Amino acid sequence: MEFGLSAEQVLLTDSLSAFLRERAPLARVRRFAETGEGRAADLLAGLAELGVPALLIPEAQGGVGLSPLDACLVAETLGRHVAPVPFVANAAMVPTALRLAGSPAQQALWLAEIAAGRQVVGAALAERSGARAGAGVQASDGRLRGRALHVLDAQADAWLVADAHDGLHLVSAGAPGLSVRPLETIDRTRPIAELVFEGTPAEPLPGASAAVIGQVLDIGRAVLAADTLGAAQAMLDQAVAYANQRQQFGRVIGSFQAVKHLCAAVAADLEPARAYLWYTGHELGESPQSARATVCLLKSHMDEIGRQAAKSTTEVHGGMGFTDLLGLHYWFKRIGFNRQMLGSPEWLRMEAARTQGLVA
C-alpha cells in the first residue's frame, strides 16, 4: 500500500506549476492586483487546456472525472503561485452543485461550458457560513430578492446562488434586476463582489437541499484549505531562500539558531497538515455525506497554522518582508482572506461540534 500521490497526480501538479511559472509570474500577479485587468483570458484558456476547470466534471459532460483529492492538489498549486484565476467556485463548488442537484438539461449545458473554459460561474453561498446584517436571499415565483455578499469568482458569466430556504439557483450575468458591485478585500488576486437582487429571474436547481448545499460548501472549504497550504509553503520556501542569502555580522542569517527555529516550526506545522489535506480529499471522494466534521476541522486548522506561517516567514525577511518589492504580501493576504471565507476557524469548530452531536 502506498501512502503518497500517484504518478498521474504528480504529473498534473508539475504541469500546472510549469504553466504558472511561465504565464503567471509575480510580475503578472502584481499587474492583475494593481490594475484590476479583469479576467485573465490567456490564463483561463491555458487552464482549460490542462483540464483544470474540468477536474470534477464527469467525462460524459466533457470533463475529466477526477476526485476531490485531485482538486485539492490543484488548489494547493494555485495557492503556491498565488494565481489570479477562478477556481474555488467555478471548478469545485459549482460543478459539485450541478452534479448533485442540477437537471439533466442543466448538467448538459453548464458542465460542458465550464469544462471547456467557455463559461465561468461564480458562487454566492457565503451567507451559509455565518449570517451578516442585511444580507440574505429570498426566492419566490422564480425570482430572487435580497443581497449576497462575498461572492466568489465574481467576474463570471453566471452565479450559483443559495437562498434562505435551502434552494440553489443559477442567475446569468446581465439578468434584469441584478446589480453586481465589486467588493474590496485584502486579497486583490481574486475578484469578490456583492450581488443585489430586485426581482431577478433565476433558474432553480431541482435537486437542491440542505444536504446538497452542505456538500458544496465542504468541497469549497477543502479547496480553500489547500490554497492556504500552498500559499504558506511558498512563503516558507521564500523565507528559507532569503535566509541562505542575506548576511548579517559576516554570516548568512540562516545560520542563526533563532532563524532556523522560525523556519523549522513552520515546516513542522505544514508537513502533517499536507497529510491531513490528502486524507480529507480522499474522504470527500469516498464518503462525502460523512466528511463534514473532517472538512471543518481541516480548514480551521489550516487557517490557524497558515496565519502563523505567514507571520513567521515575514519576520524571517525582517523589514524587507513588509515591502512591495518582494511581494510577500500577496501570499500573506491570500491566507488572510481564505481564513474568513466560508467560515472562520471559530465558526467551523462549532460546526464540527454540531455535526458530531456535541452541541445543539
C-alpha positions as CSV (number, residue, x, y, z in Angstrom):
1,M,0.0,0.0,0.0
2,E,1.3,3.4,-1.0
3,F,0.7,6.5,1.2
4,G,1.5,9.1,-1.4
5,L,0.5,10.6,-4.7
6,S,0.2,8.7,-7.9
7,A,2.4,9.3,-10.9
8,E,-0.6,10.9,-12.6
9,Q,-1.2,13.3,-9.7
10,V,2.5,14.3,-9.6
11,L,2.4,14.9,-13.4
12,L,-0.8,17.1,-13.0
13,T,0.7,19.3,-10.4
14,D,4.1,19.5,-12.1
15,S,2.5,20.5,-15.4
16,L,0.3,23.2,-13.7
17,S,3.3,24.6,-11.8
18,A,5.3,24.8,-15.1
19,F,2.4,26.6,-16.7
20,L,2.0,29.1,-13.9
21,R,5.7,29.8,-13.6
22,E,5.8,30.8,-17.3
23,R,2.4,32.5,-17.6
24,A,1.7,33.9,-14.1
25,P,4.9,35.1,-12.5
26,L,4.9,37.6,-9.7
27,A,5.0,40.5,-12.1
28,R,1.8,39.3,-13.7
29,V,0.1,38.8,-10.3
30,R,1.2,42.3,-9.3
31,R,-0.3,43.8,-12.5
32,F,-3.5,41.9,-12.0
33,A,-3.8,43.1,-8.5
34,E,-2.9,46.7,-9.1
35,T,-4.8,47.3,-12.3
36,G,-7.8,45.0,-12.0
37,E,-7.3,43.8,-15.5
38,G,-10.3,41.6,-15.3
39,R,-10.5,38.0,-16.3
40,A,-7.1,36.8,-17.5
41,A,-8.3,35.2,-20.7
42,D,-5.0,33.7,-21.6
43,L,-4.6,32.0,-18.2
44,L,-8.2,30.7,-18.4
45,A,-7.6,29.2,-21.8
46,G,-4.3,27.6,-20.7
47,L,-6.0,26.1,-17.6
48,A,-8.8,24.8,-19.8
49,E,-6.2,23.0,-22.0
50,L,-4.7,21.4,-18.8
51,G,-8.2,20.3,-17.8
52,V,-8.3,22.4,-14.6
53,P,-11.9,23.6,-14.8
54,A,-13.0,20.1,-15.9
55,L,-11.5,18.2,-12.9
56,L,-14.7,17.4,-11.1
57,I,-16.9,17.2,-14.2
58,P,-17.8,13.7,-15.4
59,E,-16.4,12.6,-18.8
60,A,-20.0,12.3,-20.1
61,Q,-20.3,16.1,-19.8
62,G,-16.9,16.9,-21.3
63,G,-14.9,16.7,-18.1
64,V,-12.0,14.5,-16.9
65,G,-13.9,12.9,-13.9
66,L,-11.2,13.2,-11.3
67,S,-11.6,13.3,-7.5
68,P,-11.8,15.9,-4.8
69,L,-8.3,15.0,-3.8
70,D,-7.1,16.0,-7.3
71,A,-9.0,19.3,-6.9
72,C,-7.2,19.9,-3.6
73,L,-3.8,19.2,-5.2
74,V,-4.6,21.7,-8.0
75,A,-5.8,24.3,-5.4
76,E,-2.5,23.9,-3.4
77,T,-0.5,24.5,-6.6
78,L,-2.6,27.6,-7.4
79,G,-2.1,28.9,-3.9
80,R,1.6,28.3,-4.1
81,H,1.7,30.6,-7.2
82,V,-1.0,32.9,-5.9
83,A,-2.6,32.5,-9.3
84,P,-5.2,35.2,-10.2
85,V,-7.7,32.7,-11.7
86,P,-11.2,31.5,-10.8
87,F,-11.2,28.0,-9.2
88,V,-12.9,27.7,-5.9
89,A,-16.4,28.3,-7.2
90,N,-16.0,27.7,-10.9
91,A,-14.1,24.4,-10.8
92,A,-15.1,23.0,-7.4
93,M,-18.3,24.3,-5.9
94,V,-20.5,24.9,-9.0
95,P,-19.7,21.5,-10.7
96,T,-20.5,19.7,-7.4
97,A,-23.8,21.5,-7.1
98,L,-24.7,20.8,-10.7
99,R,-23.8,17.1,-10.4
100,L,-25.8,16.7,-7.2
101,A,-28.8,19.0,-7.9
102,G,-29.0,20.0,-11.5
103,S,-31.4,18.7,-14.0
104,P,-30.1,16.7,-17.0
105,A,-30.6,19.7,-19.2
106,Q,-28.7,22.0,-16.8
107,Q,-25.9,19.5,-16.5
108,A,-25.5,19.0,-20.2
109,L,-25.4,22.8,-20.8
110,W,-23.4,24.2,-17.9
111,L,-20.9,21.4,-17.1
112,A,-19.8,21.2,-20.7
113,E,-19.3,25.0,-20.9
114,I,-17.4,25.1,-17.7
115,A,-15.2,22.2,-18.7
116,A,-14.3,23.8,-22.0
117,G,-13.5,27.1,-20.3
118,R,-16.2,29.0,-22.3
119,Q,-18.2,29.9,-19.2
120,V,-17.1,31.0,-15.7
121,V,-19.7,30.5,-12.9
122,G,-19.3,32.1,-9.5
123,A,-20.9,31.1,-6.2
124,A,-22.9,33.2,-3.7
125,L,-23.1,30.9,-0.7
126,A,-21.1,32.9,1.9
127,E,-24.3,33.5,4.0
128,R,-24.5,29.8,4.7
129,S,-21.3,30.1,6.9
130,G,-22.4,32.9,9.2
131,A,-25.2,35.5,9.0
132,R,-24.3,39.1,8.0
133,A,-26.5,42.0,8.8
134,G,-28.7,43.0,5.9
135,A,-27.6,40.0,3.7
136,G,-29.6,37.0,2.6
137,V,-31.6,36.0,-0.5
138,Q,-35.3,35.1,-0.8
139,A,-36.8,33.1,-3.7
140,S,-40.4,33.3,-4.8
141,D,-42.1,32.6,-8.2
142,G,-38.8,32.0,-10.0
143,R,-37.4,35.4,-8.8
144,L,-34.8,36.4,-6.3
145,R,-34.8,39.3,-3.9
146,G,-32.1,40.3,-1.4
147,R,-28.4,40.6,-1.2
148,A,-25.4,38.2,-1.3
149,L,-22.0,39.3,0.0
150,H,-18.5,37.9,-0.7
151,V,-19.4,36.2,-3.9
152,L,-16.5,34.0,-5.2
153,D,-15.2,34.2,-8.7
154,A,-17.1,37.5,-9.2
155,Q,-16.1,38.2,-12.8
156,A,-18.4,35.5,-14.1
157,D,-20.9,34.7,-16.8
158,A,-23.4,33.4,-14.2
159,W,-23.6,32.7,-10.5
160,L,-24.8,29.9,-8.3
161,V,-26.9,31.5,-5.5
162,A,-28.2,29.9,-2.3
163,D,-31.5,31.2,-0.9
164,A,-32.6,31.3,2.7
165,H,-34.6,28.1,2.4
166,D,-32.0,25.6,1.1
167,G,-32.6,26.3,-2.6
168,L,-30.0,26.8,-5.3
169,H,-30.4,29.0,-8.4
170,L,-28.5,29.9,-11.5
171,V,-28.5,33.6,-12.4
172,S,-27.0,34.8,-15.6
173,A,-24.9,38.0,-15.7
174,G,-27.0,40.8,-17.1
175,A,-30.2,39.4,-15.8
176,P,-32.8,42.1,-15.2
177,G,-32.9,43.3,-11.6
178,L,-29.4,42.2,-10.9
179,S,-26.7,44.6,-9.7
180,V,-23.1,43.5,-9.3
181,R,-21.0,45.6,-7.0
182,P,-17.2,44.9,-6.6
183,L,-16.1,44.4,-3.0
184,E,-12.6,45.4,-2.0
185,T,-11.0,42.8,0.1
186,I,-7.4,42.3,1.3
187,D,-6.8,39.7,-1.4
188,R,-6.7,41.5,-4.7
189,T,-5.8,38.4,-6.7
190,R,-9.4,37.2,-6.6
191,P,-12.3,39.5,-7.5
192,I,-15.1,39.4,-5.0
193,A,-18.5,41.0,-5.4
194,E,-21.8,41.8,-3.8
195,L,-24.9,40.7,-5.7
196,V,-28.2,42.6,-5.2
197,F,-31.4,41.0,-6.5
198,E,-34.5,43.0,-7.1
199,G,-37.0,40.5,-8.6
200,T,-34.2,38.9,-10.6
201,P,-35.3,35.9,-12.7
202,A,-33.4,32.7,-11.7
203,E,-33.2,29.1,-12.8
204,P,-33.6,26.8,-9.8
205,L,-31.7,23.5,-9.4
206,P,-34.5,20.9,-8.8
207,G,-32.5,18.7,-6.6
208,A,-31.3,21.4,-4.2
209,S,-31.5,20.6,-0.4
210,A,-29.6,21.4,2.8
211,A,-27.6,18.2,2.3
212,V,-26.5,19.3,-1.2
213,I,-25.6,22.8,-0.1
214,G,-23.5,21.2,2.7
215,Q,-21.5,19.1,0.3
216,V,-21.0,22.1,-2.0
217,L,-19.6,24.1,1.0
218,D,-17.5,21.2,2.0
219,I,-15.6,21.0,-1.3
220,G,-15.2,24.8,-1.2
221,R,-13.7,24.7,2.3
222,A,-11.3,21.9,1.4
223,V,-10.1,23.7,-1.7
224,L,-9.6,26.9,0.3
225,A,-7.6,25.0,2.9
226,A,-5.5,23.6,0.1
227,D,-4.9,27.0,-1.3
228,T,-3.8,28.2,2.1
229,L,-1.4,25.3,2.4
230,G,0.2,26.2,-1.0
231,A,0.5,29.8,-0.1
232,A,2.1,29.0,3.3
233,Q,4.5,26.6,1.6
234,A,5.5,29.3,-0.9
235,M,6.2,31.7,1.9
236,L,8.3,29.2,3.7
237,D,10.3,28.4,0.6
238,Q,11.0,32.1,0.1
239,A,12.0,32.6,3.7
240,V,14.5,29.7,3.5
241,A,16.0,31.0,0.3
242,Y,16.3,34.5,1.7
243,A,17.9,33.3,5.0
244,N,20.5,31.4,2.9
245,Q,21.4,34.6,1.1
246,R,21.0,37.5,3.5
247,Q,24.2,38.2,5.5
248,Q,24.5,39.9,8.9
249,F,27.6,40.1,11.1
250,G,29.6,38.3,8.4
251,R,27.3,35.2,8.3
252,V,24.1,34.2,6.4
253,I,21.2,34.7,8.8
254,G,20.1,31.1,8.1
255,S,23.0,30.0,10.3
256,F,21.5,31.8,13.3
257,Q,19.6,29.4,15.6
258,A,16.6,31.8,16.1
259,V,16.0,31.9,12.3
260,K,16.4,28.2,12.0
261,H,13.8,27.7,14.7
262,L,11.3,30.0,12.9
263,C,11.6,28.1,9.6
264,A,11.6,24.7,11.3
265,A,8.5,25.4,13.3
266,V,6.6,26.4,10.1
267,A,7.8,23.3,8.3
268,A,6.8,21.1,11.3
269,D,3.3,22.6,11.0
270,L,2.9,22.3,7.3
271,E,4.1,18.7,6.7
272,P,1.4,16.9,8.8
273,A,-1.2,19.3,7.5
274,R,-0.5,18.1,4.0
275,A,-1.3,14.5,5.1
276,Y,-4.4,15.8,6.7
277,L,-5.4,17.5,3.4
278,W,-4.8,14.3,1.4
279,Y,-7.0,12.3,3.9
280,T,-9.8,14.9,3.7
281,G,-9.7,14.9,-0.1
282,H,-9.9,11.1,-0.1
283,E,-12.8,11.1,2.4
284,L,-14.7,13.7,0.3
285,G,-14.4,11.3,-2.7
286,E,-15.3,8.1,-0.9
287,S,-17.9,9.2,1.6
288,P,-18.9,12.9,1.1
289,Q,-22.0,12.6,3.2
290,S,-20.0,12.0,6.3
291,A,-17.0,14.2,5.7
292,R,-18.4,17.4,7.2
293,A,-16.5,17.3,10.5
294,T,-13.3,16.4,8.9
295,V,-13.5,19.2,6.4
296,C,-14.5,21.8,9.0
297,L,-11.6,20.8,11.3
298,L,-9.2,20.7,8.3
299,K,-10.0,24.3,7.3
300,S,-10.0,25.6,10.8
301,H,-6.6,24.0,11.5
302,M,-5.1,25.2,8.2
303,D,-6.4,28.7,8.8
304,E,-4.6,28.8,12.2
305,I,-1.2,27.4,11.0
306,G,-1.4,29.4,7.8
307,R,-1.7,32.6,9.7
308,Q,1.3,31.7,11.9
309,A,3.3,30.6,8.9
310,A,2.6,33.9,7.2
311,K,3.7,35.8,10.3
312,S,6.9,33.8,10.9
313,T,8.1,33.8,7.4
314,T,7.6,37.5,7.0
315,E,9.6,38.0,10.2
316,V,12.5,36.0,8.7
317,H,12.7,38.6,5.9
318,G,12.9,41.4,8.5
319,G,11.9,44.8,7.2
320,M,12.1,43.6,3.6
321,G,9.1,41.3,4.3
322,F,6.9,44.3,4.6
323,T,7.8,45.9,1.3
324,D,6.1,45.5,-2.0
325,L,9.4,44.7,-3.6
326,L,9.3,41.0,-2.5
327,G,5.6,40.7,-3.0
328,L,5.2,38.5,0.1
329,H,2.0,40.4,1.0
330,Y,0.2,38.7,-1.9
331,W,0.5,35.3,-0.2
332,F,0.0,36.9,3.3
333,K,-3.3,38.5,2.2
334,R,-4.5,35.4,0.4
335,I,-4.0,33.3,3.6
336,G,-5.9,36.0,5.5
337,F,-8.8,36.0,3.0
338,N,-9.1,32.2,3.0
339,R,-9.2,32.3,6.8
340,Q,-12.6,34.1,6.8
341,M,-14.2,32.7,3.6
342,L,-16.9,30.0,4.0
343,G,-16.4,30.1,7.8
344,S,-13.9,31.4,10.2
345,P,-11.9,28.9,12.4
346,E,-14.2,29.5,15.3
347,W,-17.3,29.1,13.3
348,L,-16.0,25.9,11.7
349,R,-15.1,24.3,15.0
350,M,-18.6,24.9,16.3
351,E,-20.0,23.4,13.0
352,A,-17.8,20.3,13.5
353,A,-19.2,20.0,17.1
354,R,-22.7,20.4,15.9
355,T,-22.1,17.7,13.2
356,Q,-20.9,15.3,15.8
357,G,-23.8,16.0,18.1
358,L,-21.6,17.6,20.8
359,V,-23.7,20.8,20.9
360,A,-27.3,21.5,20.0
